[in-house]
């Protein structure tokens, strides 16, 4: 799995990351900031690269498919899914699950994002080809907040052709936050459950 660098603002606001500070004990002065290190000549960087810190580094599981059944004679329920989690905390930043209904083989998509999301702002889902939908949140539980939509033939075609799936939500300050997920391997995983 290749780590993905995400915008620090998106991760900090959506995933609720915070730097823990030790509490002051009564009768003790507040801690002083550490002295800066002595100045040294730094070598020139080979190329300008963004700093990769645990707060803004995420990993993607890759698209996987699985089918389960409740009884031997029943039709299996199948899903294709991928999740993006923070490396430092293993917290889910975004998860996408495509469910294939056993009764009619209709496909639907569910998207999970963290709690610190402005719910009335909804979710904008787009492929890099421009196809997508604007969705309302349906529910939240201890894992995060969820939205979903049936997958039309047009959306399925766009998902198979896409290189990225882009999900935009608003943080609690109503600022848009873009989460982007690779689509590599989606078509092969989806074809396994058709």
PyMOL CGO cylinders between C-alpha atoms (Angstrom):
from pymol import cmd
from pymol.cgo import CYLINDER

trace = [
    CYLINDER, 0.00, 0.00, 0.00, 1.39, 3.36, -1.00, 0.3, 1, 1, 1, 1, 1, 1,
    CYLINDER, 1.39, 3.36, -1.00, 0.84, 6.17, 1.52, 0.3, 1, 1, 1, 1, 1, 1,
    CYLINDER, 0.84, 6.17, 1.52, -1.11, 9.13, 0.21, 0.3, 1, 1, 1, 1, 1, 1,
    CYLINDER, -1.11, 9.13, 0.21, -0.42, 12.69, 1.31, 0.3, 1, 1, 1, 1, 1, 1,
    CYLINDER, -0.42, 12.69, 1.31, -3.62, 14.51, 2.17, 0.3, 1, 1, 1, 1, 1, 1,
    CYLINDER, -3.62, 14.51, 2.17, -4.14, 18.19, 2.90, 0.3, 1, 1, 1, 1, 1, 1,
    CYLINDER, -4.14, 18.19, 2.90, -3.41, 18.84, 6.55, 0.3, 1, 1, 1, 1, 1, 1,
    CYLINDER, -3.41, 18.84, 6.55, -6.43, 21.14, 6.87, 0.3, 1, 1, 1, 1, 1, 1,
    CYLINDER, -6.43, 21.14, 6.87, -8.81, 18.46, 5.62, 0.3, 1, 1, 1, 1, 1, 1,
    CYLINDER, -8.81, 18.46, 5.62, -7.44, 15.80, 7.91, 0.3, 1, 1, 1, 1, 1, 1,
    CYLINDER, -7.44, 15.80, 7.91, -7.19, 18.00, 10.97, 0.3, 1, 1, 1, 1, 1, 1,
    CYLINDER, -7.19, 18.00, 10.97, -10.68, 19.38, 10.60, 0.3, 1, 1, 1, 1, 1, 1,
    CYLINDER, -10.68, 19.38, 10.60, -12.42, 16.17, 9.50, 0.3, 1, 1, 1, 1, 1, 1,
    CYLINDER, -12.42, 16.17, 9.50, -10.57, 13.55, 11.47, 0.3, 1, 1, 1, 1, 1, 1,
    CYLINDER, -10.57, 13.55, 11.47, -10.37, 15.69, 14.60, 0.3, 1, 1, 1, 1, 1, 1,
    CYLINDER, -10.37, 15.69, 14.60, -6.64, 15.23, 14.98, 0.3, 1, 1, 1, 1, 1, 1,
    CYLINDER, -6.64, 15.23, 14.98, -5.12, 17.22, 17.82, 0.3, 1, 1, 1, 1, 1, 1,
    CYLINDER, -5.12, 17.22, 17.82, -1.69, 17.41, 19.37, 0.3, 1, 1, 1, 1, 1, 1,
    CYLINDER, -1.69, 17.41, 19.37, -1.85, 16.26, 22.97, 0.3, 1, 1, 1, 1, 1, 1,
    CYLINDER, -1.85, 16.26, 22.97, -0.37, 18.67, 25.51, 0.3, 1, 1, 1, 1, 1, 1,
    CYLINDER, -0.37, 18.67, 25.51, 0.48, 17.45, 29.02, 0.3, 1, 1, 1, 1, 1, 1,
    CYLINDER, 0.48, 17.45, 29.02, -1.74, 19.12, 31.63, 0.3, 1, 1, 1, 1, 1, 1,
    CYLINDER, -1.74, 19.12, 31.63, -0.24, 21.67, 34.06, 0.3, 1, 1, 1, 1, 1, 1,
    CYLINDER, -0.24, 21.67, 34.06, -0.12, 20.44, 37.61, 0.3, 1, 1, 1, 1, 1, 1,
    CYLINDER, -0.12, 20.44, 37.61, -1.23, 22.82, 40.35, 0.3, 1, 1, 1, 1, 1, 1,
    CYLINDER, -1.23, 22.82, 40.35, 1.71, 24.79, 41.76, 0.3, 1, 1, 1, 1, 1, 1,
    CYLINDER, 1.71, 24.79, 41.76, 3.93, 24.19, 38.72, 0.3, 1, 1, 1, 1, 1, 1,
    CYLINDER, 3.93, 24.19, 38.72, 4.79, 26.90, 36.21, 0.3, 1, 1, 1, 1, 1, 1,
    CYLINDER, 4.79, 26.90, 36.21, 3.60, 26.32, 32.64, 0.3, 1, 1, 1, 1, 1, 1,
    CYLINDER, 3.60, 26.32, 32.64, 6.13, 24.48, 30.46, 0.3, 1, 1, 1, 1, 1, 1,
    CYLINDER, 6.13, 24.48, 30.46, 8.51, 26.63, 28.45, 0.3, 1, 1, 1, 1, 1, 1,
    CYLINDER, 8.51, 26.63, 28.45, 8.93, 26.07, 24.76, 0.3, 1, 1, 1, 1, 1, 1,
    CYLINDER, 8.93, 26.07, 24.76, 12.07, 24.21, 23.79, 0.3, 1, 1, 1, 1, 1, 1,
    CYLINDER, 12.07, 24.21, 23.79, 15.02, 26.34, 22.73, 0.3, 1, 1, 1, 1, 1, 1,
    CYLINDER, 15.02, 26.34, 22.73, 15.58, 26.39, 18.99, 0.3, 1, 1, 1, 1, 1, 1,
    CYLINDER, 15.58, 26.39, 18.99, 18.52, 24.34, 17.78, 0.3, 1, 1, 1, 1, 1, 1,
    CYLINDER, 18.52, 24.34, 17.78, 21.69, 26.21, 16.83, 0.3, 1, 1, 1, 1, 1, 1,
    CYLINDER, 21.69, 26.21, 16.83, 21.73, 27.54, 13.28, 0.3, 1, 1, 1, 1, 1, 1,
    CYLINDER, 21.73, 27.54, 13.28, 23.37, 25.23, 10.80, 0.3, 1, 1, 1, 1, 1, 1,
    CYLINDER, 23.37, 25.23, 10.80, 23.88, 25.42, 7.10, 0.3, 1, 1, 1, 1, 1, 1,
    CYLINDER, 23.88, 25.42, 7.10, 21.25, 23.22, 5.55, 0.3, 1, 1, 1, 1, 1, 1,
    CYLINDER, 21.25, 23.22, 5.55, 21.98, 21.39, 2.31, 0.3, 1, 1, 1, 1, 1, 1,
    CYLINDER, 21.98, 21.39, 2.31, 19.92, 22.55, -0.65, 0.3, 1, 1, 1, 1, 1, 1,
    CYLINDER, 19.92, 22.55, -0.65, 16.91, 20.29, -1.21, 0.3, 1, 1, 1, 1, 1, 1,
    CYLINDER, 16.91, 20.29, -1.21, 16.98, 18.24, -4.42, 0.3, 1, 1, 1, 1, 1, 1,
    CYLINDER, 16.98, 18.24, -4.42, 13.29, 18.92, -5.11, 0.3, 1, 1, 1, 1, 1, 1,
    CYLINDER, 13.29, 18.92, -5.11, 10.53, 20.71, -3.27, 0.3, 1, 1, 1, 1, 1, 1,
    CYLINDER, 10.53, 20.71, -3.27, 8.44, 18.00, -1.61, 0.3, 1, 1, 1, 1, 1, 1,
    CYLINDER, 8.44, 18.00, -1.61, 5.68, 18.49, 0.95, 0.3, 1, 1, 1, 1, 1, 1,
    CYLINDER, 5.68, 18.49, 0.95, 6.48, 17.40, 4.46, 0.3, 1, 1, 1, 1, 1, 1,
    CYLINDER, 6.48, 17.40, 4.46, 4.98, 13.98, 5.18, 0.3, 1, 1, 1, 1, 1, 1,
    CYLINDER, 4.98, 13.98, 5.18, 3.89, 13.88, 8.79, 0.3, 1, 1, 1, 1, 1, 1,
    CYLINDER, 3.89, 13.88, 8.79, 1.74, 11.31, 10.57, 0.3, 1, 1, 1, 1, 1, 1,
    CYLINDER, 1.74, 11.31, 10.57, -1.05, 13.91, 10.80, 0.3, 1, 1, 1, 1, 1, 1,
    CYLINDER, -1.05, 13.91, 10.80, -1.46, 14.14, 7.02, 0.3, 1, 1, 1, 1, 1, 1,
    CYLINDER, -1.46, 14.14, 7.02, -0.36, 10.75, 5.74, 0.3, 1, 1, 1, 1, 1, 1,
    CYLINDER, -0.36, 10.75, 5.74, -3.02, 8.21, 4.83, 0.3, 1, 1, 1, 1, 1, 1,
    CYLINDER, -3.02, 8.21, 4.83, -3.04, 4.71, 3.42, 0.3, 1, 1, 1, 1, 1, 1,
    CYLINDER, -3.04, 4.71, 3.42, -5.57, 3.14, 1.08, 0.3, 1, 1, 1, 1, 1, 1,
    CYLINDER, -5.57, 3.14, 1.08, -6.51, -0.53, 1.36, 0.3, 1, 1, 1, 1, 1, 1,
    CYLINDER, -6.51, -0.53, 1.36, -7.08, -1.10, -2.37, 0.3, 1, 1, 1, 1, 1, 1,
    CYLINDER, -7.08, -1.10, -2.37, -10.36, -2.28, -3.88, 0.3, 1, 1, 1, 1, 1, 1,
    CYLINDER, -10.36, -2.28, -3.88, -11.42, -5.68, -2.53, 0.3, 1, 1, 1, 1, 1, 1,
    CYLINDER, -11.42, -5.68, -2.53, -14.51, -7.75, -3.21, 0.3, 1, 1, 1, 1, 1, 1,
    CYLINDER, -14.51, -7.75, -3.21, -16.23, -10.30, -1.01, 0.3, 1, 1, 1, 1, 1, 1,
    CYLINDER, -16.23, -10.30, -1.01, -19.51, -12.21, -0.90, 0.3, 1, 1, 1, 1, 1, 1,
    CYLINDER, -19.51, -12.21, -0.90, -21.32, -13.62, 2.13, 0.3, 1, 1, 1, 1, 1, 1,
    CYLINDER, -21.32, -13.62, 2.13, -24.45, -15.65, 2.54, 0.3, 1, 1, 1, 1, 1, 1,
    CYLINDER, -24.45, -15.65, 2.54, -26.66, -16.33, 5.53, 0.3, 1, 1, 1, 1, 1, 1,
    CYLINDER, -26.66, -16.33, 5.53, -27.65, -19.85, 4.50, 0.3, 1, 1, 1, 1, 1, 1,
    CYLINDER, -27.65, -19.85, 4.50, -26.47, -22.46, 2.03, 0.3, 1, 1, 1, 1, 1, 1,
    CYLINDER, -26.47, -22.46, 2.03, -29.42, -22.05, -0.32, 0.3, 1, 1, 1, 1, 1, 1,
    CYLINDER, -29.42, -22.05, -0.32, -29.59, -18.25, -0.23, 0.3, 1, 1, 1, 1, 1, 1,
    CYLINDER, -29.59, -18.25, -0.23, -28.13, -15.87, -2.81, 0.3, 1, 1, 1, 1, 1, 1,
    CYLINDER, -28.13, -15.87, -2.81, -24.92, -14.24, -1.57, 0.3, 1, 1, 1, 1, 1, 1,
    CYLINDER, -24.92, -14.24, -1.57, -24.68, -10.53, -0.80, 0.3, 1, 1, 1, 1, 1, 1,
    CYLINDER, -24.68, -10.53, -0.80, -21.56, -9.08, -2.39, 0.3, 1, 1, 1, 1, 1, 1,
    CYLINDER, -21.56, -9.08, -2.39, -19.62, -5.87, -1.79, 0.3, 1, 1, 1, 1, 1, 1,
    CYLINDER, -19.62, -5.87, -1.79, -16.67, -4.08, -3.36, 0.3, 1, 1, 1, 1, 1, 1,
    CYLINDER, -16.67, -4.08, -3.36, -14.95, -1.72, -0.95, 0.3, 1, 1, 1, 1, 1, 1,
    CYLINDER, -14.95, -1.72, -0.95, -11.95, 0.49, -0.30, 0.3, 1, 1, 1, 1, 1, 1,
    CYLINDER, -11.95, 0.49, -0.30, -11.00, 2.54, 2.76, 0.3, 1, 1, 1, 1, 1, 1,
    CYLINDER, -11.00, 2.54, 2.76, -8.59, 5.39, 3.43, 0.3, 1, 1, 1, 1, 1, 1,
    CYLINDER, -8.59, 5.39, 3.43, -7.16, 5.61, 6.97, 0.3, 1, 1, 1, 1, 1, 1,
    CYLINDER, -7.16, 5.61, 6.97, -4.73, 7.88, 8.77, 0.3, 1, 1, 1, 1, 1, 1,
    CYLINDER, -4.73, 7.88, 8.77, -1.35, 6.22, 9.25, 0.3, 1, 1, 1, 1, 1, 1,
    CYLINDER, -1.35, 6.22, 9.25, -0.83, 7.74, 12.71, 0.3, 1, 1, 1, 1, 1, 1,
    CYLINDER, -0.83, 7.74, 12.71, -4.19, 6.77, 14.27, 0.3, 1, 1, 1, 1, 1, 1,
    CYLINDER, -4.19, 6.77, 14.27, -5.72, 4.18, 11.91, 0.3, 1, 1, 1, 1, 1, 1,
    CYLINDER, -5.72, 4.18, 11.91, -8.86, 6.36, 11.85, 0.3, 1, 1, 1, 1, 1, 1,
    CYLINDER, -8.86, 6.36, 11.85, -11.02, 6.08, 8.72, 0.3, 1, 1, 1, 1, 1, 1,
    CYLINDER, -11.02, 6.08, 8.72, -10.94, 9.26, 6.65, 0.3, 1, 1, 1, 1, 1, 1,
    CYLINDER, -10.94, 9.26, 6.65, -13.18, 7.87, 3.91, 0.3, 1, 1, 1, 1, 1, 1,
    CYLINDER, -13.18, 7.87, 3.91, -14.62, 4.48, 2.98, 0.3, 1, 1, 1, 1, 1, 1,
    CYLINDER, -14.62, 4.48, 2.98, -16.58, 3.55, -0.13, 0.3, 1, 1, 1, 1, 1, 1,
    CYLINDER, -16.58, 3.55, -0.13, -18.68, 0.39, -0.26, 0.3, 1, 1, 1, 1, 1, 1,
    CYLINDER, -18.68, 0.39, -0.26, -20.48, -0.80, -3.39, 0.3, 1, 1, 1, 1, 1, 1,
    CYLINDER, -20.48, -0.80, -3.39, -23.20, -3.29, -2.39, 0.3, 1, 1, 1, 1, 1, 1,
    CYLINDER, -23.20, -3.29, -2.39, -24.78, -5.74, -4.84, 0.3, 1, 1, 1, 1, 1, 1,
    CYLINDER, -24.78, -5.74, -4.84, -28.29, -6.61, -3.58, 0.3, 1, 1, 1, 1, 1, 1,
    CYLINDER, -28.29, -6.61, -3.58, -28.85, -10.38, -3.58, 0.3, 1, 1, 1, 1, 1, 1,
    CYLINDER, -28.85, -10.38, -3.58, -32.51, -10.15, -4.57, 0.3, 1, 1, 1, 1, 1, 1,
    CYLINDER, -32.51, -10.15, -4.57, -32.17, -8.13, -7.81, 0.3, 1, 1, 1, 1, 1, 1,
    CYLINDER, -32.17, -8.13, -7.81, -28.36, -7.64, -8.30, 0.3, 1, 1, 1, 1, 1, 1,
    CYLINDER, -28.36, -7.64, -8.30, -28.85, -3.84, -8.20, 0.3, 1, 1, 1, 1, 1, 1,
    CYLINDER, -28.85, -3.84, -8.20, -25.77, -1.92, -7.12, 0.3, 1, 1, 1, 1, 1, 1,
    CYLINDER, -25.77, -1.92, -7.12, -25.68, 0.91, -4.57, 0.3, 1, 1, 1, 1, 1, 1,
    CYLINDER, -25.68, 0.91, -4.57, -22.81, 2.99, -3.20, 0.3, 1, 1, 1, 1, 1, 1,
    CYLINDER, -22.81, 2.99, -3.20, -22.30, 3.99, 0.45, 0.3, 1, 1, 1, 1, 1, 1,
    CYLINDER, -22.30, 3.99, 0.45, -19.70, 6.58, 1.49, 0.3, 1, 1, 1, 1, 1, 1,
    CYLINDER, -19.70, 6.58, 1.49, -18.39, 7.03, 5.05, 0.3, 1, 1, 1, 1, 1, 1,
    CYLINDER, -18.39, 7.03, 5.05, -16.65, 10.20, 6.27, 0.3, 1, 1, 1, 1, 1, 1,
    CYLINDER, -16.65, 10.20, 6.27, -15.59, 11.34, 9.80, 0.3, 1, 1, 1, 1, 1, 1,
    CYLINDER, -15.59, 11.34, 9.80, -17.94, 12.95, 12.34, 0.3, 1, 1, 1, 1, 1, 1,
    CYLINDER, -17.94, 12.95, 12.34, -16.54, 16.50, 12.20, 0.3, 1, 1, 1, 1, 1, 1,
    CYLINDER, -16.54, 16.50, 12.20, -18.55, 17.22, 9.06, 0.3, 1, 1, 1, 1, 1, 1,
    CYLINDER, -18.55, 17.22, 9.06, -21.21, 19.88, 8.48, 0.3, 1, 1, 1, 1, 1, 1,
    CYLINDER, -21.21, 19.88, 8.48, -24.15, 17.58, 7.75, 0.3, 1, 1, 1, 1, 1, 1,
    CYLINDER, -24.15, 17.58, 7.75, -26.52, 20.06, 6.01, 0.3, 1, 1, 1, 1, 1, 1,
    CYLINDER, -26.52, 20.06, 6.01, -23.76, 20.65, 3.43, 0.3, 1, 1, 1, 1, 1, 1,
    CYLINDER, -23.76, 20.65, 3.43, -24.14, 17.09, 2.14, 0.3, 1, 1, 1, 1, 1, 1,
    CYLINDER, -24.14, 17.09, 2.14, -21.63, 15.26, -0.03, 0.3, 1, 1, 1, 1, 1, 1,
    CYLINDER, -21.63, 15.26, -0.03, -20.50, 15.92, -3.60, 0.3, 1, 1, 1, 1, 1, 1,
    CYLINDER, -20.50, 15.92, -3.60, -19.26, 12.75, -5.30, 0.3, 1, 1, 1, 1, 1, 1,
    CYLINDER, -19.26, 12.75, -5.30, -17.44, 13.07, -8.64, 0.3, 1, 1, 1, 1, 1, 1,
    CYLINDER, -17.44, 13.07, -8.64, -15.18, 10.94, -10.76, 0.3, 1, 1, 1, 1, 1, 1,
    CYLINDER, -15.18, 10.94, -10.76, -12.24, 12.60, -12.47, 0.3, 1, 1, 1, 1, 1, 1,
    CYLINDER, -12.24, 12.60, -12.47, -14.29, 12.29, -15.68, 0.3, 1, 1, 1, 1, 1, 1,
    CYLINDER, -14.29, 12.29, -15.68, -16.91, 14.65, -14.21, 0.3, 1, 1, 1, 1, 1, 1,
    CYLINDER, -16.91, 14.65, -14.21, -19.75, 12.20, -13.55, 0.3, 1, 1, 1, 1, 1, 1,
    CYLINDER, -19.75, 12.20, -13.55, -21.22, 12.23, -10.07, 0.3, 1, 1, 1, 1, 1, 1,
    CYLINDER, -21.22, 12.23, -10.07, -24.01, 13.19, -7.72, 0.3, 1, 1, 1, 1, 1, 1,
    CYLINDER, -24.01, 13.19, -7.72, -24.84, 15.53, -4.85, 0.3, 1, 1, 1, 1, 1, 1,
    CYLINDER, -24.84, 15.53, -4.85, -26.04, 13.51, -1.87, 0.3, 1, 1, 1, 1, 1, 1,
    CYLINDER, -26.04, 13.51, -1.87, -27.52, 14.18, 1.56, 0.3, 1, 1, 1, 1, 1, 1,
    CYLINDER, -27.52, 14.18, 1.56, -26.24, 12.46, 4.67, 0.3, 1, 1, 1, 1, 1, 1,
    CYLINDER, -26.24, 12.46, 4.67, -28.46, 9.58, 5.76, 0.3, 1, 1, 1, 1, 1, 1,
    CYLINDER, -28.46, 9.58, 5.76, -27.12, 8.70, 9.22, 0.3, 1, 1, 1, 1, 1, 1,
    CYLINDER, -27.12, 8.70, 9.22, -24.19, 8.83, 11.64, 0.3, 1, 1, 1, 1, 1, 1,
    CYLINDER, -24.19, 8.83, 11.64, -23.01, 6.22, 14.13, 0.3, 1, 1, 1, 1, 1, 1,
    CYLINDER, -23.01, 6.22, 14.13, -19.85, 5.64, 16.18, 0.3, 1, 1, 1, 1, 1, 1,
    CYLINDER, -19.85, 5.64, 16.18, -17.82, 4.96, 13.00, 0.3, 1, 1, 1, 1, 1, 1,
    CYLINDER, -17.82, 4.96, 13.00, -18.70, 8.18, 11.14, 0.3, 1, 1, 1, 1, 1, 1,
    CYLINDER, -18.70, 8.18, 11.14, -21.39, 9.71, 8.91, 0.3, 1, 1, 1, 1, 1, 1,
    CYLINDER, -21.39, 9.71, 8.91, -22.85, 7.96, 5.87, 0.3, 1, 1, 1, 1, 1, 1,
    CYLINDER, -22.85, 7.96, 5.87, -24.53, 8.73, 2.58, 0.3, 1, 1, 1, 1, 1, 1,
    CYLINDER, -24.53, 8.73, 2.58, -25.50, 6.52, -0.30, 0.3, 1, 1, 1, 1, 1, 1,
    CYLINDER, -25.50, 6.52, -0.30, -27.04, 6.30, -3.72, 0.3, 1, 1, 1, 1, 1, 1,
    CYLINDER, -27.04, 6.30, -3.72, -28.17, 3.67, -6.21, 0.3, 1, 1, 1, 1, 1, 1,
    CYLINDER, -28.17, 3.67, -6.21, -25.60, 3.21, -8.96, 0.3, 1, 1, 1, 1, 1, 1,
    CYLINDER, -25.60, 3.21, -8.96, -27.03, 4.01, -12.38, 0.3, 1, 1, 1, 1, 1, 1,
    CYLINDER, -27.03, 4.01, -12.38, -25.52, 2.41, -15.50, 0.3, 1, 1, 1, 1, 1, 1,
    CYLINDER, -25.52, 2.41, -15.50, -23.96, 5.81, -16.33, 0.3, 1, 1, 1, 1, 1, 1,
    CYLINDER, -23.96, 5.81, -16.33, -22.35, 6.11, -12.90, 0.3, 1, 1, 1, 1, 1, 1,
    CYLINDER, -22.35, 6.11, -12.90, -21.06, 2.53, -13.07, 0.3, 1, 1, 1, 1, 1, 1,
    CYLINDER, -21.06, 2.53, -13.07, -19.48, 3.21, -16.47, 0.3, 1, 1, 1, 1, 1, 1,
    CYLINDER, -19.48, 3.21, -16.47, -17.87, 6.38, -15.06, 0.3, 1, 1, 1, 1, 1, 1,
    CYLINDER, -17.87, 6.38, -15.06, -16.54, 4.52, -12.00, 0.3, 1, 1, 1, 1, 1, 1,
    CYLINDER, -16.54, 4.52, -12.00, -14.96, 1.86, -14.22, 0.3, 1, 1, 1, 1, 1, 1,
    CYLINDER, -14.96, 1.86, -14.22, -13.31, 4.50, -16.43, 0.3, 1, 1, 1, 1, 1, 1,
    CYLINDER, -13.31, 4.50, -16.43, -12.18, 6.80, -13.61, 0.3, 1, 1, 1, 1, 1, 1,
    CYLINDER, -12.18, 6.80, -13.61, -8.69, 7.14, -12.21, 0.3, 1, 1, 1, 1, 1, 1,
    CYLINDER, -8.69, 7.14, -12.21, -9.92, 8.95, -9.05, 0.3, 1, 1, 1, 1, 1, 1,
    CYLINDER, -9.92, 8.95, -9.05, -13.12, 9.29, -7.03, 0.3, 1, 1, 1, 1, 1, 1,
    CYLINDER, -13.12, 9.29, -7.03, -13.43, 12.71, -5.44, 0.3, 1, 1, 1, 1, 1, 1,
    CYLINDER, -13.43, 12.71, -5.44, -15.67, 13.36, -2.44, 0.3, 1, 1, 1, 1, 1, 1,
    CYLINDER, -15.67, 13.36, -2.44, -16.21, 16.90, -1.17, 0.3, 1, 1, 1, 1, 1, 1,
    CYLINDER, -16.21, 16.90, -1.17, -17.74, 17.60, 2.24, 0.3, 1, 1, 1, 1, 1, 1,
    CYLINDER, -17.74, 17.60, 2.24, -17.77, 20.68, 4.45, 0.3, 1, 1, 1, 1, 1, 1,
    CYLINDER, -17.77, 20.68, 4.45, -15.98, 20.85, 7.78, 0.3, 1, 1, 1, 1, 1, 1,
    CYLINDER, -15.98, 20.85, 7.78, -17.65, 22.40, 10.83, 0.3, 1, 1, 1, 1, 1, 1,
    CYLINDER, -17.65, 22.40, 10.83, -16.53, 25.86, 9.68, 0.3, 1, 1, 1, 1, 1, 1,
    CYLINDER, -16.53, 25.86, 9.68, -18.36, 25.12, 6.38, 0.3, 1, 1, 1, 1, 1, 1,
    CYLINDER, -18.36, 25.12, 6.38, -15.12, 25.12, 4.41, 0.3, 1, 1, 1, 1, 1, 1,
    CYLINDER, -15.12, 25.12, 4.41, -15.07, 22.54, 1.58, 0.3, 1, 1, 1, 1, 1, 1,
    CYLINDER, -15.07, 22.54, 1.58, -12.74, 19.58, 2.10, 0.3, 1, 1, 1, 1, 1, 1,
    CYLINDER, -12.74, 19.58, 2.10, -11.76, 17.38, -0.86, 0.3, 1, 1, 1, 1, 1, 1,
    CYLINDER, -11.76, 17.38, -0.86, -11.02, 13.71, -0.26, 0.3, 1, 1, 1, 1, 1, 1,
    CYLINDER, -11.02, 13.71, -0.26, -9.65, 11.83, -3.27, 0.3, 1, 1, 1, 1, 1, 1,
    CYLINDER, -9.65, 11.83, -3.27, -9.48, 8.05, -3.62, 0.3, 1, 1, 1, 1, 1, 1,
    CYLINDER, -9.48, 8.05, -3.62, -7.72, 6.07, -6.38, 0.3, 1, 1, 1, 1, 1, 1,
    CYLINDER, -7.72, 6.07, -6.38, -9.88, 3.84, -8.58, 0.3, 1, 1, 1, 1, 1, 1,
    CYLINDER, -9.88, 3.84, -8.58, -7.05, 1.47, -9.61, 0.3, 1, 1, 1, 1, 1, 1,
    CYLINDER, -7.05, 1.47, -9.61, -8.35, -2.09, -9.37, 0.3, 1, 1, 1, 1, 1, 1,
    CYLINDER, -8.35, -2.09, -9.37, -12.03, -1.15, -9.06, 0.3, 1, 1, 1, 1, 1, 1,
    CYLINDER, -12.03, -1.15, -9.06, -13.15, -2.70, -12.36, 0.3, 1, 1, 1, 1, 1, 1,
    CYLINDER, -13.15, -2.70, -12.36, -11.45, -6.06, -11.65, 0.3, 1, 1, 1, 1, 1, 1,
    CYLINDER, -11.45, -6.06, -11.65, -12.88, -6.16, -8.11, 0.3, 1, 1, 1, 1, 1, 1,
    CYLINDER, -12.88, -6.16, -8.11, -16.38, -5.27, -9.36, 0.3, 1, 1, 1, 1, 1, 1,
    CYLINDER, -16.38, -5.27, -9.36, -16.33, -7.90, -12.11, 0.3, 1, 1, 1, 1, 1, 1,
    CYLINDER, -16.33, -7.90, -12.11, -15.61, -10.61, -9.52, 0.3, 1, 1, 1, 1, 1, 1,
    CYLINDER, -15.61, -10.61, -9.52, -19.01, -10.03, -7.88, 0.3, 1, 1, 1, 1, 1, 1,
    CYLINDER, -19.01, -10.03, -7.88, -21.22, -9.54, -10.95, 0.3, 1, 1, 1, 1, 1, 1,
]
cmd.load_cgo(trace, "trace")
